[in-house]
Structures are given as structure tokens and as C-alpha cells.
Amino acid sequence: MFNIITPTYNRAHTLNRVYDSLINQREKQFTWIIVDDCSSDSTEEVVNNWITENIIKIEYHKLLKNQGKPYAVNYGLNRCMEDYTIIADSDDSFSYKTLSDLRRFWNIIDLTNGNIGAIWTLVKDENGKVKGDPFPKDFWQANFKERILSLKKPIDGDKWHCWKTEVLRKHPLYTQNNCHIGESHTWNRINETYDFLCINIAYLKAFVTEGSLINSSKTAKQVAIGYYYSSYYAMENRSLTDIISYKYYRILAFEYIKSKFYFNDPNLKLSFIKTFTCSIIFTIVSPIRLVKKFL
């Protein structure tokens, strides 16, 4: 029924949160696929002990060199054999009824609506408080325009996802050397084709771990490289009308031009007319942002 992909790097001390969550699940039909991104701690020993216990089905794959979370997720995705896939970070925990509830939801979806590619749920912080905003409606079936482009205010906060494996496999996470491209850009690309069923239930408890991506500091150039590729991939197949009409794309247009002051990839760049359009948007928006900064 479920694949649980956990990319991990030197998280032997937190990986037990995922393990404990899984052994306590009411739904037992799942495989835990751990992709170890060349850890140097005791992760392998810890996982091998769990495999020996034989309480749940575990597949352990240790990469020969560290290549980052997106690569590790994609590696695990290629080894998924079940119909539905969840990415569970190596320092998170989740409710015992997560998989049983999701199974029930998917059974209903598969009978009624084949165009839903993922179920999205809310996320709690370490204190049990929901992070960010709930969805505008419970059991909200949303396409990309409804979820992103048409909203006056973006839906803030982390969300957790359960994907149809075949859908996620068609749209692997973006990977780029020496920079992080936000997973949201992959999710948005999927949402252009498939609807998401958004439910106001929080199963996942997310922890902030020292050394994690959310806590890591980056140079201005590293940040710019991330924005460059993120905005490029988001706009490469969009029309000029969309870029001009929607605030979401105008923000990306601004970031694309801003990032080019630090970085440019001659092999991956927007067309001349799109770059020119982004430059006009940048010229208009820059003084407005500057004024707001000093107000």
C-alpha cells in the first residue's frame, strides 16, 4: 500500500522518531525505504539492528557519496513498489493512525476521482501547534490556479504529502549541484496536471534539528543560485501572459533578475523575451520594495 521514503544524513540520533512512528501504525502494509546519504555516524548500525528485529519491512540503501536530499529522495522513489508514497524526514514523527486514515481516503478517491495526485495535510511543530495556515476548506480539491495563482494571500506553513507513486515518479525532485531548489517547485509542477486533496488534519510533528537545511546558513551567492534555478524552472514553460498577470510569477521574475547579479547559467536560462519581461518587472518592483523597506 505505502512506501515511506526517508532520506537521511548523520541522523542516527533522531531516526528513531520515524521508526517508532512506523512500528506503532495501525496500518501495517508499508515498506520503509531509508536512503543514507553517505552518513559518517552510526546510522548503518542503528538501521541494521532494526532490520534484525524484523518488526517492519525496511530497505536500507547507503549511497557512496553525499549528494543531497533531492537526489536521495529520487533514488528511493525509483525503488518504490507500492501504490502510494510518503517522504518522511529523518527527524520527524507522526500519528499512529496516519497510514490507516490515508488508506481510507485513497480508497474513496480511487473510486470517485482519478485526477487527484496527492493528499496534503497540515504539520505541527514540536509543541503540537499547527504550523502556518489551514487550508481554506477542509477536503479541498485544488488545482494549481486555485491553490497558488488565484489566492489573494498565500497559504503559509509546512504541509505534508502522500503521493500516488506513479505521479511522483513522473516528476522527480529538481536536482542541481551546489544549491537547493525548493520542493514546492516540484509540487507546483505536479499540481498543474493533477489536483491535490487538502485536508485540515495534522499528522506530522516536525522538529528543527541542528545542522538541518532549515537551520543552515548560506552565502549571498548560494542563495542567489537557488533563486535562479527555482525561478527558471517555474517560468520556463509559462506564457508571458501568465508571468505578467499573476503575482506569483511576478515575484519569481523579480528574483530571477536579482539572482543574475550573482550568478548566470548559460545552459539554463529563460528566452530573451522572457528575460526582457522579467527585467521590466524588476525595474518596476525594485523602487516599490525599496520604499516599503524604509517605511
MOWOKA-V964185 format. One record per pair of residues at least 4 apart in sequence whose ideal C-beta (glycine too) atoms are under 7 Angstrom apart, sorted by the first residue. I is the first residue (numbers start at 1). GAP is how many residues later the second one is. D is the distance in Angstrom with one decimal. If there is no record, write none. Layout:
i->I gap->GAP d->D
i->I gap->GAP d->D
//
This chain:
i->1 gap->26 d->6.9
i->1 gap->28 d->4.1
i->1 gap->29 d->6.2
i->1 gap->81 d->5.6
i->1 gap->82 d->6.5
i->1 gap->83 d->6.4
i->1 gap->102 d->6.0
i->2 gap->27 d->6.8
i->2 gap->28 d->3.9
i->2 gap->80 d->5.4
i->2 gap->82 d->5.2
i->2 gap->84 d->6.3
i->2 gap->97 d->5.7
i->3 gap->28 d->5.6
i->3 gap->30 d->5.9
i->3 gap->77 d->4.0
i->3 gap->79 d->4.7
i->3 gap->82 d->4.4
i->3 gap->162 d->6.4
i->4 gap->18 d->6.6
i->4 gap->26 d->5.8
i->4 gap->28 d->4.7
i->4 gap->29 d->6.7
i->4 gap->82 d->5.3
i->4 gap->84 d->5.3
i->5 gap->28 d->5.0
i->5 gap->30 d->6.8
i->5 gap->68 d->5.9
i->5 gap->71 d->3.9
i->5 gap->72 d->6.5
i->5 gap->80 d->6.3
i->5 gap->82 d->5.1
i->6 gap->12 d->5.6
i->6 gap->26 d->6.8
i->6 gap->28 d->5.1
i->6 gap->82 d->5.1
i->6 gap->83 d->7.0
i->6 gap->84 d->5.4
i->7 gap->28 d->5.0
i->7 gap->30 d->6.1
i->7 gap->62 d->4.9
i->7 gap->65 d->3.5
i->7 gap->66 d->5.4
i->7 gap->69 d->6.8
i->7 gap->83 d->7.0
i->8 gap->7 d->6.0
i->8 gap->26 d->6.3
i->8 gap->28 d->5.7
i->8 gap->29 d->6.6
i->8 gap->31 d->6.7
i->8 gap->35 d->6.2
i->8 gap->82 d->3.7
i->9 gap->28 d->4.2
i->9 gap->30 d->5.5
i->9 gap->57 d->6.6
i->10 gap->29 d->4.8
i->10 gap->30 d->6.3
i->10 gap->31 d->4.6
i->11 gap->4 d->5.1
i->11 gap->32 d->6.6
i->11 gap->79 d->3.9
i->11 gap->80 d->6.0
i->12 gap->29 d->4.6
i->12 gap->30 d->4.5
i->12 gap->31 d->4.5
i->12 gap->34 d->4.9
i->14 gap->76 d->6.0
i->14 gap->77 d->3.9
i->14 gap->195 d->6.0
i->15 gap->4 d->6.3
i->15 gap->28 d->6.7
i->15 gap->31 d->6.3
i->15 gap->75 d->5.1
i->16 gap->4 d->5.8
i->17 gap->4 d->6.4
i->17 gap->74 d->6.3
i->17 gap->75 d->6.2
i->17 gap->76 d->4.2
i->18 gap->4 d->6.3
i->18 gap->70 d->5.3
i->18 gap->72 d->6.4
i->18 gap->74 d->6.5
i->19 gap->4 d->6.4
i->19 gap->31 d->5.9
i->20 gap->4 d->6.3
i->20 gap->73 d->6.9
i->21 gap->72 d->4.8
i->21 gap->73 d->4.8
i->22 gap->10 d->5.8
i->22 gap->34 d->5.5
i->23 gap->32 d->5.2
i->23 gap->33 d->5.7
i->24 gap->72 d->4.5
i->25 gap->71 d->5.9
i->25 gap->73 d->6.7
i->25 gap->74 d->4.9
i->26 gap->70 d->6.1
i->26 gap->71 d->5.9
i->26 gap->74 d->4.3
i->27 gap->72 d->3.6
i->27 gap->73 d->4.1
i->27 gap->76 d->5.4
i->30 gap->52 d->7.0
i->30 gap->69 d->6.2
i->31 gap->26 d->4.8
i->31 gap->28 d->6.2
i->31 gap->50 d->6.9
i->31 gap->51 d->6.3
i->32 gap->24 d->6.1
i->32 gap->25 d->6.7
i->32 gap->26 d->4.8
i->33 gap->26 d->4.8
i->33 gap->43 d->4.6
i->33 gap->46 d->5.8
i->33 gap->47 d->6.8
i->34 gap->13 d->5.8
i->34 gap->24 d->6.6
i->34 gap->25 d->6.9
i->34 gap->26 d->5.0
i->34 gap->27 d->7.0
i->35 gap->26 d->5.2
i->35 gap->28 d->6.8
i->35 gap->37 d->4.2
i->35 gap->40 d->5.3
i->35 gap->41 d->4.5
i->36 gap->7 d->5.4
i->36 gap->8 d->6.6
i->36 gap->24 d->6.8
i->36 gap->25 d->6.7
i->36 gap->26 d->4.2
i->36 gap->27 d->6.5
i->37 gap->26 d->5.5
i->37 gap->29 d->5.2
i->37 gap->30 d->6.4
i->37 gap->31 d->7.0
i->37 gap->35 d->4.8
i->38 gap->24 d->6.9
i->38 gap->25 d->5.1
i->38 gap->26 d->6.6
i->38 gap->27 d->5.3
i->38 gap->28 d->4.4
i->39 gap->4 d->4.2
i->42 gap->4 d->5.6
i->43 gap->4 d->6.2
i->44 gap->4 d->6.2
i->44 gap->18 d->6.1
i->45 gap->4 d->6.6
i->46 gap->4 d->6.9
i->47 gap->4 d->6.4
i->47 gap->11 d->6.8
i->47 gap->13 d->4.9
i->48 gap->4 d->6.4
i->49 gap->4 d->6.7
i->50 gap->8 d->6.0
i->51 gap->7 d->5.1
i->51 gap->9 d->6.6
i->59 gap->20 d->6.6
i->61 gap->14 d->6.8
i->63 gap->4 d->6.3
i->63 gap->9 d->6.8
i->63 gap->12 d->7.0
i->67 gap->4 d->3.9
i->67 gap->5 d->6.8
i->68 gap->4 d->6.9
i->69 gap->4 d->6.1
i->70 gap->4 d->6.3
i->70 gap->103 d->3.9
i->70 gap->104 d->6.4
i->70 gap->105 d->4.6
i->71 gap->4 d->6.2
i->71 gap->104 d->5.3
i->72 gap->4 d->6.5
i->73 gap->4 d->6.2
i->73 gap->14 d->6.0
i->73 gap->100 d->5.3
i->74 gap->4 d->6.7
i->74 gap->98 d->4.4
i->74 gap->99 d->5.7
i->74 gap->101 d->6.9
i->76 gap->4 d->6.9
i->77 gap->8 d->6.8
i->77 gap->91 d->6.1
i->77 gap->92 d->5.7
i->77 gap->95 d->6.3
i->80 gap->5 d->5.3
i->80 gap->85 d->5.1
i->82 gap->83 d->6.5
i->83 gap->81 d->6.9
i->83 gap->82 d->5.8
i->84 gap->22 d->6.2
i->84 gap->78 d->5.7
i->84 gap->79 d->6.7
i->84 gap->80 d->6.3
i->84 gap->81 d->6.1
i->85 gap->78 d->4.9
i->85 gap->80 d->4.6
i->85 gap->83 d->5.5
i->86 gap->76 d->5.0
i->88 gap->4 d->5.8
i->88 gap->6 d->7.0
i->91 gap->116 d->4.8
i->91 gap->118 d->4.4
i->91 gap->121 d->6.9
i->92 gap->112 d->5.8
i->92 gap->113 d->6.6
i->92 gap->114 d->5.5
i->92 gap->115 d->6.3
i->93 gap->112 d->5.0
i->94 gap->4 d->4.8
i->94 gap->109 d->4.9
i->94 gap->110 d->4.7
i->94 gap->111 d->6.7
i->95 gap->108 d->4.6
i->97 gap->4 d->5.3
i->98 gap->4 d->6.3
i->98 gap->105 d->4.3
i->99 gap->4 d->6.2
i->100 gap->4 d->6.7
i->101 gap->4 d->6.4
i->102 gap->4 d->6.2
i->102 gap->17 d->6.2
i->102 gap->60 d->5.1
i->103 gap->4 d->6.4
i->104 gap->4 d->6.9
i->105 gap->4 d->6.2
i->105 gap->14 d->5.7
i->106 gap->4 d->6.0
i->107 gap->4 d->6.8
i->108 gap->4 d->6.1
i->109 gap->4 d->5.6
i->109 gap->7 d->5.1
i->109 gap->88 d->6.6
i->115 gap->79 d->6.0
i->115 gap->80 d->5.3
i->116 gap->25 d->6.6
i->116 gap->78 d->6.7
i->116 gap->79 d->5.0
i->116 gap->80 d->7.0
i->116 gap->81 d->5.1
i->117 gap->46 d->6.7
i->117 gap->47 d->5.4
i->117 gap->50 d->4.1
i->117 gap->73 d->5.8
i->117 gap->77 d->2.9
i->117 gap->78 d->6.8
i->117 gap->79 d->6.8
i->118 gap->43 d->5.1
i->118 gap->44 d->6.4
i->118 gap->45 d->4.7
i->118 gap->46 d->6.9
i->118 gap->78 d->5.0
i->119 gap->43 d->4.6
i->119 gap->78 d->5.0
i->119 gap->80 d->6.5
i->120 gap->39 d->4.9
i->120 gap->41 d->5.4
i->120 gap->76 d->5.1
i->120 gap->78 d->4.6
i->120 gap->79 d->7.0
i->121 gap->38 d->6.8
i->121 gap->39 d->5.0
i->121 gap->78 d->5.3
i->121 gap->80 d->5.3
i->121 gap->81 d->6.5
i->121 gap->82 d->5.5
i->122 gap->8 d->5.3
i->122 gap->12 d->6.4
i->122 gap->37 d->6.6
i->122 gap->78 d->6.2
i->122 gap->79 d->6.4
i->122 gap->80 d->3.9
i->123 gap->8 d->4.9
i->123 gap->34 d->6.9
i->123 gap->35 d->4.2
i->123 gap->36 d->6.3
i->123 gap->37 d->5.4
i->123 gap->79 d->6.1
i->123 gap->81 d->4.9
i->123 gap->83 d->5.2
i->124 gap->4 d->5.3
i->124 gap->5 d->6.3
i->124 gap->6 d->5.8
i->124 gap->7 d->6.7
i->124 gap->78 d->4.7
i->124 gap->80 d->6.8
i->124 gap->81 d->4.8
i->125 gap->4 d->5.3
i->125 gap->6 d->5.3
i->125 gap->81 d->6.4
i->126 gap->79 d->6.8
i->126 gap->81 d->5.5
i->130 gap->4 d->6.9
i->130 gap->72 d->5.4
i->131 gap->26 d->4.4
i->131 gap->27 d->5.1
i->131 gap->75 d->6.9
i->132 gap->24 d->4.1
i->132 gap->25 d->1.2
i->132 gap->26 d->6.5
i->133 gap->22 d->5.0
i->133 gap->23 d->4.8
i->133 gap->24 d->5.6
i->134 gap->66 d->4.7
i->135 gap->5 d->4.9
i->135 gap->20 d->6.6
i->135 gap->63 d->4.2
i->135 gap->65 d->5.6
i->136 gap->4 d->6.2
i->138 gap->61 d->6.4
i->138 gap->62 d->4.5
i->139 gap->58 d->6.6
i->139 gap->60 d->5.8
i->140 gap->58 d->4.4
i->141 gap->54 d->5.1
i->141 gap->56 d->5.5
i->142 gap->4 d->4.4
i->142 gap->5 d->4.1
i->142 gap->53 d->6.3
i->142 gap->54 d->5.6
i->142 gap->56 d->5.8
i->143 gap->4 d->6.8
i->143 gap->48 d->6.5
i->143 gap->52 d->5.3
i->144 gap->4 d->5.6
i->144 gap->5 d->6.6
i->144 gap->44 d->6.2
i->144 gap->47 d->4.0
i->144 gap->48 d->4.7
i->145 gap->4 d->4.5
i->145 gap->5 d->5.4
i->146 gap->4 d->5.8
i->147 gap->44 d->6.2
i->147 gap->49 d->6.6
i->148 gap->40 d->6.3
i->148 gap->100 d->5.6
i->149 gap->97 d->4.8
i->149 gap->99 d->5.7
i->151 gap->4 d->6.8
i->158 gap->48 d->6.1
i->160 gap->43 d->6.6
i->160 gap->44 d->4.3
i->163 gap->4 d->5.8
i->163 gap->5 d->4.1
i->164 gap->4 d->7.0
i->165 gap->4 d->6.0
i->166 gap->4 d->6.7
i->167 gap->4 d->6.8
i->167 gap->23 d->6.3
i->167 gap->27 d->5.8
i->171 gap->15 d->5.9
i->171 gap->18 d->5.8
i->171 gap->19 d->4.9
i->173 gap->10 d->6.2
i->173 gap->13 d->5.1
i->174 gap->7 d->4.2
i->174 gap->11 d->6.2
i->174 gap->12 d->6.0
i->174 gap->59 d->5.8
i->176 gap->5 d->5.7
i->176 gap->53 d->5.0
i->178 gap->47 d->6.6
i->179 gap->43 d->6.4
i->179 gap->46 d->4.0
i->179 gap->47 d->4.5
i->179 gap->50 d->6.1
i->180 gap->33 d->6.5
i->180 gap->46 d->5.2
i->181 gap->4 d->6.0
i->181 gap->45 d->6.4
i->181 gap->48 d->5.2
i->181 gap->49 d->5.1
i->181 gap->52 d->6.8
i->182 gap->48 d->5.7
i->183 gap->4 d->6.2
i->184 gap->4 d->6.1
i->185 gap->4 d->6.5
i->185 gap->45 d->5.4
i->185 gap->48 d->5.6
i->185 gap->49 d->5.4
i->186 gap->4 d->6.6
i->187 gap->4 d->6.2
i->188 gap->4 d->6.9
i->188 gap->46 d->6.8
i->190 gap->4 d->5.7
i->191 gap->5 d->5.9
i->208 gap->4 d->6.8
i->208 gap->6 d->6.3
i->208 gap->7 d->6.5
i->210 gap->5 d->6.2
i->211 gap->4 d->6.5
i->218 gap->4 d->3.9
i->218 gap->5 d->5.1
i->220 gap->4 d->6.2
i->220 gap->42 d->6.4
i->221 gap->4 d->6.4
i->221 gap->41 d->4.9
i->221 gap->42 d->6.3
i->222 gap->4 d->6.7
i->223 gap->4 d->6.5
i->224 gap->4 d->6.1
i->224 gap->35 d->4.2
i->224 gap->38 d->3.6
i->224 gap->39 d->5.1
i->225 gap->4 d->6.7
i->225 gap->38 d->4.9
i->226 gap->4 d->5.9
i->227 gap->4 d->5.9
i->227 gap->28 d->4.5
i->227 gap->32 d->4.3
i->228 gap->4 d->6.2
i->228 gap->28 d->6.7
i->228 gap->31 d->3.9
i->228 gap->32 d->6.9
i->228 gap->35 d->5.3
i->228 gap->37 d->6.9
i->229 gap->4 d->6.2
i->230 gap->4 d->6.3
i->231 gap->4 d->6.0
i->231 gap->21 d->4.2
i->231 gap->24 d->4.9
i->231 gap->25 d->3.9
i->231 gap->28 d->7.0
i->232 gap->4 d->5.9
i->232 gap->24 d->6.6
i->232 gap->36 d->5.8
i->232 gap->37 d->6.9
i->232 gap->38 d->6.3
i->234 gap->18 d->5.3
i->235 gap->8 d->6.1
i->235 gap->14 d->6.3
i->235 gap->17 d->5.8
i->235 gap->21 d->7.0
i->235 gap->35 d->6.2
i->235 gap->39 d->6.6
i->236 gap->34 d->6.6
i->238 gap->4 d->4.5
i->238 gap->5 d->5.7
i->238 gap->11 d->6.2
i->240 gap->4 d->6.2
i->240 gap->33 d->6.8
i->240 gap->34 d->6.7
i->240 gap->37 d->5.7
i->241 gap->4 d->5.7
i->242 gap->4 d->5.8
i->242 gap->7 d->5.7
i->243 gap->6 d->4.4
i->243 gap->10 d->5.8
i->243 gap->31 d->6.9
i->243 gap->34 d->5.9
i->244 gap->33 d->6.7
i->246 gap->4 d->6.9
i->247 gap->4 d->6.4
i->248 gap->4 d->6.9
i->249 gap->4 d->6.1
i->250 gap->4 d->6.6
i->250 gap->31 d->5.4
i->251 gap->4 d->6.5
i->252 gap->4 d->6.2
i->253 gap->4 d->6.8
i->253 gap->24 d->7.0
i->253 gap->25 d->3.8
i->253 gap->28 d->4.3
i->253 gap->29 d->6.7
i->254 gap->4 d->6.1
i->254 gap->27 d->6.0
i->254 gap->28 d->5.3
i->254 gap->31 d->5.0
i->255 gap->4 d->6.0
i->256 gap->4 d->6.8
i->256 gap->14 d->6.9
i->256 gap->22 d->5.2
i->257 gap->21 d->5.1
i->257 gap->22 d->5.6
i->257 gap->25 d->3.9
i->258 gap->24 d->6.8
i->259 gap->4 d->5.9
i->260 gap->4 d->5.3
i->264 gap->5 d->6.9
i->265 gap->4 d->6.1
i->270 gap->4 d->4.0
i->270 gap->5 d->4.9
i->270 gap->8 d->6.9
i->271 gap->4 d->6.8
i->272 gap->4 d->6.1
i->273 gap->4 d->6.4
i->274 gap->4 d->6.3
i->275 gap->4 d->6.3
i->276 gap->4 d->6.8
i->277 gap->4 d->6.6
i->278 gap->4 d->6.2
i->279 gap->4 d->6.3
i->280 gap->4 d->6.5
i->281 gap->4 d->5.9
i->282 gap->4 d->5.9
i->285 gap->4 d->5.9
i->286 gap->4 d->6.3
i->287 gap->4 d->6.3
i->288 gap->4 d->6.5
i->289 gap->4 d->6.3
i->291 gap->4 d->6.4
//
